[in-house]
């Protein structure tokens, strides 16, 4: 379910003319999920030839720094700072609703000079996993649910975040899960968001108030993974812009506020037969198939090694703590929200599993790639899941990494996952995350000053 189906370069050119677009934002999602690229006048935008950008743009930390003296990283990204070629994906062309003049935005794929995809680009990683499914005659279907916080503007990073002030003139001081009135506090913002999303054809579904003060969740209609990743990428950008217009911030940090629950990107996933369109997770008699069990088995076996992608920052692991509406292990259960992998009640054709481990801060392309990779390995290796968990999984042992260094070590050591995602991608990604963690370790936190300064 891409923004458009089978749009050609000619179709895109005609669309730009019809919309009288004067400027185009040429976007590339980097490994952190940040939108990189160039802004061009319509007259300078070349469709078939593309444009050039240094490949090191895909090898930066979230702070904009580059690893040095890292052998695997240096073997993937040239020390000569060579260019890659960007080519627009016509199916992703859409308007920029908040722009003053008619402006379009389009996501680009990254290619080497020999015409091959840059293998460590996020869209390329997802395409690689999707090809493995296609080769088996399978088509994965996903539906992301994305949590986020609205906060008051915060221009001093040393100060804690606070909930924003709504229409009533007051900020939330208590948890308002599923409260309609609490959502209505921000009606002007959400009206803009829905208008923006409709104009961009992002196919957002329901909006609810989550557990935390100022925490919301947006659900997307199900569809094919690359198109849904594009929509999540666009939505994050759109929400931030809309929030700024209303004098507040929107954040997808996994744990932005002390004492409040973290934000996740829950991903519902199923697999259909590419020829028949039937859900391979169900047998003809409606019972769960072996493929369904094996898919869950793959998630259980490989997601702990994939946590550096599903929880990509130091902050991400502040969410993975006991009794905070986030899973701490790889248990699975029927309609059980305490487990890592929940199976919702459904009919046979809608049978699916929900991965509740992934954080809202994860790159959507990489998050979908890695959860589908785990399921793929489970089905191809015919991995059996553990017995179903019927009670609360919060009281069981931790089974997930509890910090970024531990997660990176697990990712580097998992050869089968490295093979599915791409060796060079894992090398570049892990080097970037090592550097981010090293940068974090140079910062002294308020907790350290409060509890250690005068007591140790």
C-alpha positions in Angstrom: 0.0 0.0 0.0 2.3 2.7 -1.3 1.2 6.3 -1.6 0.6 5.6 -5.3 0.5 2.4 -7.3 2.8 2.0 -10.3 3.5 5.7 -10.8 5.9 6.2 -13.6 8.3 9.1 -14.1 5.9 10.5 -16.8 3.0 10.2 -14.3 5.1 12.1 -11.7 6.0 14.8 -14.1 2.4 15.3 -15.0 1.4 15.3 -11.3 4.0 18.0 -10.6 2.6 20.1 -13.4 -1.0 19.7 -12.3 -0.1 20.7 -8.7 1.9 23.7 -10.1 4.8 22.7 -7.9 7.6 25.2 -7.7 10.0 23.4 -5.3 10.8 19.8 -4.5 12.3 18.3 -1.4 14.4 15.3 -2.4 14.5 13.0 0.7 16.7 10.1 1.8 16.0 8.4 5.1 19.3 7.8 6.9 20.1 5.0 9.4 18.7 7.0 12.3 15.5 7.8 10.3 16.4 11.4 9.8 15.4 13.0 6.4 18.5 13.9 4.5 18.6 15.3 0.9 18.3 18.4 -1.1 15.7 21.0 -2.0 15.6 21.9 -5.6 13.6 24.3 -7.8 11.1 22.4 -10.0 13.1 23.5 -13.1 16.3 21.8 -11.7 14.7 18.5 -10.8 15.8 15.7 -13.1 13.7 12.5 -13.0 15.6 9.8 -14.8 19.2 11.0 -14.2 18.8 11.5 -10.5 21.3 13.5 -8.4 24.4 12.9 -6.3 25.1 12.9 -2.6 28.0 11.6 -0.6 27.4 8.0 0.6 28.7 9.0 4.1 25.4 10.7 4.7 24.1 7.2 5.4 26.9 6.6 7.9 26.3 9.3 10.5 25.3 9.2 14.1 22.2 11.1 15.2 24.6 13.8 16.3 26.1 14.1 12.8 29.4 12.5 13.6 31.3 9.6 11.8 33.1 6.6 13.1 36.9 6.6 12.7 39.4 3.8 12.6 36.6 1.2 12.4 37.7 -1.5 9.9 34.3 -2.9 9.0 32.8 0.6 8.6 35.7 1.7 6.5 35.4 -1.3 4.2 31.7 -0.4 3.5 31.9 3.4 3.2 34.8 4.7 1.1 37.4 6.9 2.7 37.4 9.0 -0.5 33.9 10.3 0.3 32.5 9.1 -3.0 29.1 9.9 -4.3 26.0 7.8 -4.5 23.3 8.4 -7.1 19.8 9.2 -5.8 16.8 8.3 -7.9 13.2 9.3 -7.0 10.6 6.7 -6.3 7.6 8.0 -8.2 5.2 6.2 -5.9 6.3 8.4 -3.0 5.6 11.8 -4.5 3.3 13.9 -2.3 2.8 17.5 -1.3 4.3 19.3 1.7 1.1 20.6 3.3 2.8 23.1 5.6 4.8 24.8 2.8 3.8 28.4 1.8 4.4 27.8 -1.9 3.4 24.6 -3.8 6.1 22.2 -2.7 6.4 18.5 -3.2 8.4 15.9 -1.4 9.6 12.6 -2.8 11.7 9.8 -1.3 14.8 8.6 -3.2 16.6 5.3 -3.4 20.3 5.2 -3.3 22.5 3.6 -5.9 26.2 2.9 -6.5 27.7 4.0 -9.8 27.3 0.5 -11.2 23.5 0.7 -10.8 23.2 -1.5 -7.7 21.3 -0.4 -4.6 23.4 1.0 -1.8 23.1 -2.1 0.5 23.3 -0.2 3.8 20.6 2.3 2.9 17.4 1.6 5.1 15.1 1.2 2.1 17.6 -1.2 0.5 17.7 -3.3 3.6 13.9 -3.6 3.6 13.8 -4.3 -0.1 16.4 -7.1 0.5 14.2 -8.8 3.1 11.1 -8.4 1.0 12.8 -10.1 -2.0 13.5 -13.2 0.3 9.7 -13.3 0.9 8.9 -12.8 -2.8 11.3 -15.7 -3.8 9.2 -18.0 -1.6 5.9 -16.8 -3.1 5.0 -14.9 0.1 3.8 -11.3 0.6 4.1 -9.9 4.1 1.4 -7.5 5.3 2.0 -5.1 8.2 0.1 -2.5 10.2 2.1 -0.2 12.5 0.7 1.5 15.6 2.8 4.5 16.5 2.9 6.1 20.0 4.2 9.6 20.6 4.2 12.4 23.2 3.0 15.9 22.8 5.1 18.2 25.1 5.4 21.9 25.9 8.2 23.6 24.0 11.5 22.8 25.6 14.5 24.9 24.4 16.8 23.9 27.3 17.8 20.2 27.1 18.9 20.3 30.8 15.3 20.8 31.8 12.7 17.9 32.0 9.9 17.8 29.4 6.4 18.8 30.5 2.9 18.0 29.1 1.6 20.8 26.8 -1.2 23.2 27.7 -4.5 22.3 25.9 -7.6 24.3 25.0 -8.6 24.5 28.7 -5.5 26.4 29.5 -4.2 23.5 31.7 -1.7 20.7 31.2 -2.5 17.1 32.0 -1.5 16.1 35.5 -3.0 12.6 35.5 -3.1 9.7 33.1 -6.0 9.8 30.7 -5.9 6.6 28.7 -8.6 6.4 26.0 -10.1 9.7 27.2 -11.9 11.5 24.4 -11.9 14.8 26.3 -8.1 14.6 26.7 -7.7 14.2 22.9 -10.2 17.0 22.4 -7.9 19.3 24.3 -5.7 19.3 21.2 -8.4 19.4 18.6 -6.9 22.2 16.5 -3.6 20.3 16.3 -5.3 17.0 15.3 -7.5 18.6 12.8 -4.4 19.9 11.0 -2.8 16.5 11.3 -5.7 14.7 9.7 -5.9 17.3 7.0 -2.2 17.0 6.3 -2.4 13.2 6.3 -5.4 13.1 3.9 -3.6 15.5 1.5 -0.5 13.2 1.6 -2.6 10.0 1.4 -1.0 8.5 4.5 -4.0 6.3 5.3 -4.0 6.9 9.1 -6.8 5.1 10.9 -7.6 5.7 14.5 -6.2 8.2 17.1 -6.3 7.4 20.8 -5.0 8.8 24.0 -2.4 6.4 25.5 -1.4 5.9 29.1 1.1 8.7 29.6 0.3 12.4 30.1 0.2 13.9 26.6 0.8 10.5 25.1 -1.1 9.6 21.9 -1.2 6.7 19.4 -1.9 6.7 15.7 -2.8 3.6 13.8 -2.2 2.9 10.1 -4.3 0.8 7.8 -2.6 -2.5 6.9 -0.6 -2.8 3.7 2.7 -3.8 2.1 5.8 -3.0 4.2 7.8 -0.6 2.0 4.7 1.6 1.5 3.9 1.6 5.2 7.5 2.4 6.2 7.3 5.4 3.8 4.1 6.5 5.5 5.5 6.3 9.0 8.6 8.2 7.8 6.4 10.9 6.4 4.1 10.9 9.4 6.9 11.6 11.9 7.9 14.6 9.9 4.4 15.8 9.5 3.5 15.5 13.1 6.5 17.5 14.2 5.7 20.3 11.8 2.1 20.4 12.9 3.0 20.5 16.6 5.4 23.4 16.0 2.6 25.3 14.3 0.6 24.9 17.5 3.5 26.0 19.7 4.4 22.5 21.1 6.7 19.7 20.4 5.9 16.1 19.3 8.5 13.5 20.1 9.0 9.8 19.3 11.6 9.3 21.9 11.1 5.9 23.5 11.2 7.3 27.0 10.9 11.1 27.0 9.4 11.8 30.5 10.4 10.5 33.9 7.6 8.5 35.5 5.6 8.1 32.4 5.4 5.0 30.1 7.5 4.7 27.0 6.4 5.0 23.4 6.4 1.9 21.1 5.8 1.1 17.5 3.7 -2.0 17.6 3.7 -3.8 14.3 0.9 -6.2 13.3 2.2 -8.7 10.7 0.9 -11.5 8.6 1.9 -13.3 5.4 -0.3 -14.1 2.4 0.3 -16.4 -0.5 1.3 -14.1 -3.4 -0.8 -16.1 -5.9 -4.0 -16.9 -3.9 -4.0 -14.0 -1.5 -4.8 -16.4 1.4 -3.2 -15.9 4.8 -0.6 -18.7 5.2 -0.9 -18.4 9.0 -4.2 -20.2 8.7 -5.1 -23.7 7.5 -8.1 -24.3 5.3 -10.1 -25.4 8.3 -9.3 -22.1 10.0 -6.8 -23.4 12.5 -3.4 -21.9 13.0 -0.9 -23.2 10.6 2.7 -24.5 11.1 3.9 -21.4 9.4 2.3 -19.3 12.0 3.9 -21.2 14.8 7.3 -21.0 13.1 6.9 -17.3 12.5 6.4 -16.8 16.2 9.3 -19.1 16.9 11.5 -16.9 14.7 10.5 -13.8 16.5 11.4 -15.4 19.8 14.7 -16.8 18.6 16.1 -13.7 16.8 14.5 -10.6 18.2 16.8 -10.4 21.2 19.7 -10.2 18.7 17.8 -7.6 16.8 17.2 -5.2 19.7 19.9 -2.8 18.6 17.6 -2.0 15.6 14.3 -2.2 17.4 15.7 -0.1 20.4 18.4 1.9 18.7 19.4 4.5 21.4 20.6 4.6 25.0 17.2 6.1 25.8 15.4 3.2 24.2 16.2 0.8 27.1 14.6 3.1 29.6 11.4 1.9 28.1 12.2 -1.8 28.5 11.5 -2.1 32.3 9.1 -4.1 34.3 5.5 -3.0 34.7 5.6 0.0 32.4 3.3 -1.2 29.6 6.4 -2.5 27.7 7.5 -6.1 27.2 10.7 -7.3 29.0 10.8 -10.8 27.4 10.0 -12.8 24.3 6.9 -14.6 25.6 3.9 -14.8 23.3 0.2 -15.0 24.2 -3.4 -14.8 22.9 -4.8 -11.3 23.3 -2.1 -10.7 26.1 -0.6 -7.2 26.1 2.1 -8.1 28.7 4.1 -10.3 26.2 6.5 -9.4 23.5 4.5 -11.0 20.8 0.7 -10.8 21.1 -1.8 -12.7 18.9 -5.0 -10.6 18.7 -8.4 -12.3 18.4 -9.3 -12.6 14.7 -10.8 -14.6 12.0 -8.6 -17.1 9.9 -7.8 -14.6 7.1 -6.8 -11.9 9.6 -4.7 -14.1 11.8 -1.6 -12.1 12.7 1.0 -11.5 15.4 1.8 -8.1 16.9 5.4 -7.4 17.8 5.3 -5.1 20.8 9.0 -4.9 21.4 9.9 -2.2 18.8 10.3 1.4 20.1 8.7 4.5 18.5 12.3 5.8 18.0 13.2 3.0 15.6 13.8 3.7 11.9 10.6 2.4 10.4 12.4 0.8 7.4 14.8 -1.1 9.6 12.2 -2.0 12.2 10.0 -3.6 9.6 12.9 -5.3 7.9 14.2 -6.8 11.1 10.9 -8.1 12.4 10.1 -9.6 9.0 13.6 -11.1 8.9 13.1 -12.8 12.3 9.8 -14.3 11.1 11.3 -15.4 7.8 14.1 -17.2 9.6 11.5 -18.9 11.8 9.5 -20.2 8.9 12.5 -21.3 6.8 14.2 -23.0 9.8 10.8 -24.3 11.1 11.5 -23.0 14.6 9.0 -24.0 17.3 7.7 -21.4 19.7 7.6 -21.8 23.5 4.3 -22.7 25.1 1.8 -19.9 25.1 1.9 -17.5 28.1 -1.6 -17.2 29.7 -0.8 -15.0 32.7 1.2 -11.8 33.1 4.6 -11.9 31.5 5.7 -8.9 33.5 6.5 -11.1 36.4 8.8 -13.4 34.4 12.5 -13.0 33.8 14.1 -10.5 31.5 15.0 -12.0 28.1 15.8 -8.9 26.2 19.1 -6.9 26.3 19.0 -4.2 28.9 21.4 -1.8 27.2 22.8 -0.7 23.8 26.3 -2.3 24.2 24.8 -5.7 25.1 22.4 -5.4 22.1 25.1 -4.5 19.7 27.2 -7.4 20.8 24.2 -9.8 20.2 23.6 -8.2 16.7 27.2 -8.7 15.6 27.3 -12.3 16.8 24.1 -13.4 15.1 25.4 -14.7 11.7 22.0 -15.7 10.2 20.4 -12.3 11.0 23.5 -10.6 9.6 23.2 -12.6 6.4 19.5 -11.8 5.9 19.9 -8.0 6.6 23.3 -7.7 4.9 26.8 -7.9 6.3 27.8 -4.4 5.3 24.6 -2.9 6.7 25.2 -4.5 10.1 28.9 -3.3 10.0 27.9 0.3 9.3 25.0 0.3 11.7 26.9 -1.2 14.6 29.8 1.2 14.1 27.4 4.2 14.2 25.7 3.0 17.4 29.0 2.3 19.1 30.0 5.9 18.5 26.6 7.2 19.7 27.1 5.3 22.9 30.6 6.6 23.3 29.3 10.1 22.9 26.6 9.5 25.5 29.1 8.2 28.0 30.8 11.7 28.0 27.7 13.3 29.4 27.1 13.5 33.2 23.4 13.1 34.0 21.3 15.0 36.7 20.9 11.7 38.5 24.6 11.4 39.0 24.9 14.9 40.3 21.9 14.5 42.6 22.9 11.2 44.2 26.6 10.9 43.9 28.0 14.5 44.2 27.8 14.7 48.0 27.3 11.0 49.0 30.1 9.0 47.6 
